[in-house]
């Protein structure tokens, strides 16, 4: 996986957290640097930890599934991306139900929920034999930046961008899954 593909993956993964961050910004009267940093740390931290966990699991079981790893990567990326596209298209009212608290009881469940996809991406990264530490660092930093900005954007502009962000992220993941499969099949 090239550096630019890894950047695209990091951006695609961060779009779910970005969309939720926009909603989080909507939920408060005034969002400052503190609220942006808290959101960025929770979402960026979990987006970095989950692929590391998925990578560890996959490398442990890699000998058993090497012959079908490209299909697994294709299916995981396709399902995750497809689900993001579906959620973006359904016009979910997540923002209306958002808790305005930035305490751990509000932030932890959201950080876990937005990073479950990253666990599966970690499995994919193991199959692609990617150097995991720089990869998860890039994913974590990218998500931190998008999430911190999302709180501010949501607070200033509203929910206008959350659906587009999730749709964009889903399309990136689906395209990357297709590229992985086509490369393995010798089409690209």
C-alpha positions, 0 to 999 in steps of 0.5 A: 500500500502506497503512502497516498493510498494510506492517506486516503484510507486514513481520510476514509476512516476518519469520515465517520468520526468527522460526521459524529464530531459535526453533530457533537459541535451542534449539540453545544452552544459554544465549542472551543479548543477544549471540546475540539481537543477532547473529541479529537483525542477520543476519536483519534485514539480509538481510530489508532488503537482499533486497527492495531488490535485487528492487525494483531489478531490477523497476524496471529491467524495469518497462516490459516487464511493467506490464500483468501486474504485479498477476498477478505480485504475486498469484502471488509472494505466493501461492507464498511464502505457500503454501510457508510454510504447507506447511513449517509443516504438514509438521512439518519437523525443522529445529530438530534439525539446527541448528548452535549456532554464531553465527559467520558460517559458520553465520549467513550461509547461514541469513540468505540462506535466510530472505530469498530470499522477500524478494527476490520481495517487492521485485519486488512492492513495485516493481509497487505503486510503494511508497516502498522505503527506508522499506519495507525499513527497516520490514521490516529492523527488524521482522525484527530484533526478531522474530529477536532475540526468537525466539532468547530464546523458543526458548531458554526455551520450545522449538520450540512457536512456530516452526511457528505463526509460519511458518503465520501468516506464510504466511497473511498473504502469501497474503491480501495477494496475493489483496487485490492481485489483487481490487483490480486486478480491481475486486472490492474 
